[in-house]
Amino acid sequence: MKSVPKIFYSLLLLVAISAGVSMSFQCDFITVLIVAGCLSFAVSFLPMPTGVLQGVILEQWAAYIIERFWKDNQFLKRAYDDSQYVMLGRIVHIPQPGAKPAVQKNRNVFPAVSVRRTDGDVNYSLDEYSTDPTHIPNIDAIHLSYSKQDSVMGDHMSVLNETVADDMLLKWGANAPVVKTTGGLTAATVAPVTGQVGNRLGFHHKDLAKLMIRMNMDNVPKDNRQCLVDDNMYEFFYDTLSENSQRDFSKYVDAANGVVGRIHGFDILTRSAVLASDNADAIKALGSALGATDNLGSLAWQKNSAAFAIGDTKVYQNADDALYYGGVTSTLVMAGGRVRRTDGLGIYNLVQGTPAP
């Protein structure tokens, strides 16, 4: 029964259109009506594609938005956490011991001379990182098929975390001893990445073995050592392992904590970008583009040699703002970090070497 009104409406529409056409072109009304009726009847048998209703193309919007990919920041869990001090002030102090006591064999002079130990400290300041506000107009809150507010909030939180992590690596690596990659016994090279010109010496697993010995000689604790490898350097590194070594390496994969393997006493993690240095081995500033003579870097450290402090992220929201006719969202976090020791031991910058001319 529901089709009867539709049929009646269609007939009335057909009559009206036929009348209009006959008057406009001075044609016989009955002839126009018969032709229009035949055409309408014929069209009704044409197959209609999916998503088309009565000749109108329908559009469907998915109830989600494709979110961005972000860098892996799990390496932060592998350093000393000073975050408890963020709310107590703008500067974090790390006490440092004074001179160690001397030892005498078979002492025969008494009383012994006492020496006062004078301790010092190193400190780092907390920087303030904030995102530019995002305006969400009222129309977006009403008509979009997904929650733009949730998507925008995710953007703000993620870009803030990523920027803080990028800057933390710069703070840790700024004064770290530089260890150059060698490409192994054959000085094998890798192709340049975007921005670089000319090949670089590959990161051979024996370069990491030499670093292990250096850390041992520096009396760096042998536990909790990790190496965060730039993904552009990792392929060559992994390929230098023998088949048996690759199998042993992969036994330690811990995807939940970002570990891709373990070798030479280091847990190996990877990241799409770690550090970059100019040809004088100076660390490039945050957000700098890679230059023709710049070199990629990876960072190796023992957990107690690097510190970070990150506060809670503050979210600022003006819902239904009268000036913007919608909502405005921004975020802010306090964070800082540094190498924990005055002598800088326990953290090393593995920088791409350059082939001999």
C-alpha positions in Angstrom: 0.0 0.0 0.0 2.9 2.3 0.6 3.7 2.3 -3.1 0.3 3.7 -4.1 1.1 7.3 -3.0 4.5 7.1 -4.7 2.9 6.0 -8.0 0.3 8.8 -7.7 3.0 11.3 -7.0 5.0 10.1 -10.0 2.0 10.4 -12.3 1.3 13.9 -11.2 5.0 14.8 -11.7 5.0 13.3 -15.2 1.8 15.3 -16.1 3.3 18.5 -14.8 6.6 18.1 -16.6 4.8 17.1 -19.9 2.6 20.2 -19.6 5.6 22.4 -19.1 7.5 20.9 -22.1 4.4 21.1 -24.4 3.9 24.8 -23.5 7.5 25.7 -23.9 8.0 24.0 -27.3 4.4 24.3 -28.5 4.0 20.6 -28.8 0.9 18.4 -28.5 0.4 17.7 -24.8 -0.9 14.2 -25.3 2.1 13.3 -27.5 4.6 14.6 -25.0 2.8 12.8 -22.1 2.9 9.5 -24.0 6.6 9.8 -24.9 7.5 10.8 -21.3 5.5 7.9 -19.9 7.3 5.4 -22.2 10.7 6.8 -21.3 9.9 6.6 -17.5 8.6 3.0 -17.9 11.8 2.0 -19.8 14.1 3.6 -17.2 12.4 1.8 -14.4 13.9 -1.5 -15.8 17.5 -0.2 -15.9 19.7 -1.7 -13.2 20.6 0.8 -10.5 24.2 0.6 -9.1 24.7 0.2 -5.3 24.6 3.5 -3.5 22.2 5.1 -6.0 18.6 5.9 -5.0 16.2 7.2 -7.6 19.1 8.5 -9.7 20.8 10.3 -6.8 24.3 9.1 -5.8 24.5 8.5 -2.0 27.8 9.1 -0.1 28.7 7.3 3.1 31.4 8.6 5.5 33.2 6.1 7.8 32.7 6.6 11.5 36.4 7.1 12.1 39.4 9.1 10.8 42.8 7.6 9.8 45.2 8.8 12.6 48.9 9.7 12.1 51.9 7.4 12.8 54.3 8.6 15.5 57.8 7.8 16.6 58.5 5.1 19.2 59.3 6.7 22.6 59.6 3.6 24.7 63.3 4.2 25.3 62.4 6.8 27.9 61.5 3.9 30.3 65.2 2.9 30.2 66.6 5.9 32.0 66.5 7.2 35.5 63.1 8.8 36.2 63.2 12.2 38.1 59.5 13.0 37.3 58.6 13.1 41.0 60.5 16.4 41.2 58.6 18.3 38.4 56.1 19.8 40.8 58.7 20.9 43.3 60.5 23.5 41.2 62.0 24.5 37.8 65.5 23.2 38.5 66.4 19.5 39.2 69.7 19.0 41.2 71.6 15.7 41.1 74.2 15.5 43.9 77.7 14.3 42.9 80.2 12.7 45.2 83.5 14.4 46.0 86.9 12.8 45.9 87.1 9.1 46.9 89.2 8.1 50.0 92.8 7.0 49.5 93.9 3.5 50.5 97.2 2.7 52.3 98.6 -0.7 52.6 100.0 -1.7 56.0 99.4 1.7 57.6 101.9 2.5 60.4 101.2 6.2 61.1 98.6 6.9 63.7 96.3 8.7 64.1 95.4 8.7 60.4 94.6 12.1 58.9 90.9 12.6 58.2 89.8 14.3 55.0 86.5 16.0 54.5 84.7 15.0 51.3 83.2 18.0 49.5 80.3 17.0 47.3 78.9 18.9 44.4 76.0 18.6 42.0 74.8 18.9 38.5 71.5 20.3 37.5 69.1 20.7 34.6 66.2 23.0 34.1 62.7 22.0 33.1 61.5 23.3 29.7 57.9 24.1 28.9 56.5 22.5 25.8 53.1 23.7 24.5 51.0 23.1 21.4 49.4 25.7 19.2 45.7 25.8 19.9 43.3 24.0 17.5 39.9 25.6 16.7 37.1 23.1 16.2 34.1 25.0 14.6 30.6 24.1 15.7 29.8 22.6 12.2 32.5 20.0 12.7 31.1 18.9 16.0 27.7 18.5 14.5 28.0 17.0 11.0 31.2 14.9 11.0 30.8 11.1 11.2 33.7 10.8 13.7 34.7 12.6 16.9 37.0 15.4 15.8 37.5 16.4 19.4 39.0 13.0 20.2 41.1 13.1 17.1 42.5 16.6 17.8 43.2 15.7 21.4 45.1 12.6 20.3 47.1 14.8 17.9 48.0 17.3 20.7 49.1 14.6 23.1 51.1 12.6 20.6 53.0 15.5 19.0 53.8 16.8 22.5 55.2 13.4 23.6 57.2 13.0 20.4 58.7 16.5 20.6 59.7 16.0 24.3 61.3 12.6 23.4 63.2 14.1 20.4 64.6 16.8 22.6 65.5 14.4 25.4 67.8 12.5 23.1 69.5 15.8 22.2 69.9 16.6 25.9 71.4 13.2 26.6 73.7 13.1 23.5 74.8 16.7 23.5 78.2 16.0 25.3 78.3 12.3 25.0 81.7 10.8 23.7 81.5 10.1 20.0 82.2 6.6 18.6 82.4 6.4 14.9 81.0 3.5 12.8 83.6 1.7 10.8 81.8 -0.6 8.4 83.7 -3.6 9.7 87.0 -5.0 8.4 86.0 -4.1 4.8 84.9 -0.6 5.6 81.6 -1.3 4.0 79.4 1.7 3.2 75.7 2.5 3.1 73.9 4.8 0.7 73.0 8.3 1.9 69.5 9.1 3.2 67.5 12.1 2.2 69.5 15.3 2.7 72.9 13.6 2.8 75.4 13.5 -0.1 77.8 10.6 -0.4 78.1 7.2 1.3 78.7 6.6 5.0 80.4 3.7 6.8 77.9 1.2 8.0 77.2 0.4 11.7 78.8 -3.0 12.1 78.0 -5.2 15.1 81.7 -5.2 15.9 81.5 -1.4 16.4 79.1 -2.2 19.2 81.4 -4.9 20.6 84.2 -2.3 20.7 81.9 0.0 22.6 81.1 -2.8 25.1 84.8 -3.1 25.9 85.1 0.7 26.2 82.2 0.8 28.7 83.8 -2.1 30.6 87.1 -0.1 30.8 85.1 2.9 32.0 83.6 0.7 34.8 80.1 1.3 33.6 77.8 -1.3 35.2 77.2 -4.2 32.8 73.5 -4.5 33.5 70.7 -2.3 32.0 72.7 -1.3 28.9 70.8 -0.4 25.8 71.4 1.0 22.4 68.8 3.0 20.5 69.6 2.5 16.8 68.4 4.8 14.0 66.3 2.7 11.7 68.4 3.8 8.7 71.5 2.3 10.5 69.8 -0.8 11.7 69.4 -2.7 8.4 73.2 -2.8 7.9 73.8 -3.6 11.5 71.4 -6.6 11.4 72.8 -7.9 8.1 76.3 -8.0 9.6 75.2 -10.7 12.0 75.7 -14.3 11.0 72.7 -16.6 10.7 73.4 -18.1 14.1 73.9 -14.7 15.7 70.6 -13.5 14.2 68.8 -16.4 15.8 70.4 -15.7 19.2 69.8 -12.0 18.8 66.1 -12.5 18.1 65.5 -14.7 21.2 65.4 -11.5 23.2 62.7 -9.7 21.2 60.3 -7.9 23.5 57.9 -6.0 21.3 55.8 -4.7 24.2 58.9 -2.8 25.5 60.4 -1.9 22.1 63.3 -4.4 22.2 64.2 -6.0 18.9 67.1 -8.1 20.2 70.1 -8.3 22.4 73.8 -8.6 21.6 77.1 -7.7 23.2 75.3 -7.0 26.5 73.0 -4.4 25.0 69.3 -4.5 24.6 68.7 -3.1 21.1 65.9 -0.7 20.4 65.1 1.1 17.1 63.6 4.5 16.3 62.9 6.3 13.0 65.2 9.1 14.1 67.6 9.3 17.0 70.4 11.9 16.6 72.1 13.8 13.7 75.5 15.5 13.8 77.3 17.9 11.5 80.7 17.0 10.1 82.3 18.4 13.3 80.3 16.0 15.4 78.1 18.7 16.9 74.5 17.6 17.6 72.0 19.2 15.3 69.3 21.3 16.9 65.7 20.1 17.4 63.8 20.1 14.2 66.8 20.8 12.0 66.9 19.3 8.5 69.6 16.8 7.6 72.4 18.5 5.6 74.7 17.2 2.9 77.6 16.5 5.2 75.6 15.6 8.3 75.7 12.1 9.8 73.1 10.0 11.6 73.7 8.9 15.1 72.5 6.2 17.5 72.7 6.4 21.3 74.0 3.7 23.8 73.7 4.2 27.5 73.5 2.5 30.9 70.1 3.2 32.6 71.6 5.1 35.6 73.7 7.4 33.4 70.7 9.3 31.9 67.9 11.1 33.7 64.6 12.6 32.6 61.7 14.3 34.2 58.3 14.7 32.6 55.3 16.3 34.4 51.6 15.7 33.8 50.2 17.0 30.5 47.8 19.9 31.1 44.9 20.1 28.7 43.3 23.5 28.0 39.9 23.5 26.5 37.4 26.3 25.8 34.2 24.6 24.9 31.6 26.7 23.0 33.9 29.7 22.9 31.9 32.9 22.1 34.8 34.3 20.1 35.4 31.2 17.9 31.9 29.8 17.6 33.2 26.4 18.6 35.8 24.8 20.8 39.6 25.6 21.2 42.1 23.0 22.5 45.8 23.1 23.5 48.2 21.2 25.7 51.3 21.9 27.8 53.9 19.8 29.6 57.1 20.5 31.7 60.0 18.3 30.9 63.8 18.1 31.1 66.8 15.7 31.3 70.5 15.3 31.1 73.5 12.9 31.7 73.5 12.3 35.4 77.3 12.3 35.9 79.8 15.2 35.8 82.3 12.9 34.0 79.7 12.0 31.4 80.5 8.3 31.5 77.9 5.8 30.7 76.4 7.3 27.5 77.9 7.3 24.0 76.9 8.7 20.6 77.5 6.2 17.7 78.0 8.5 14.7 78.3 7.4 11.1 81.9 7.4 9.9 82.8 8.7 6.5 84.9 6.7 4.0 88.4 7.8 3.3 88.6 10.0 0.1 
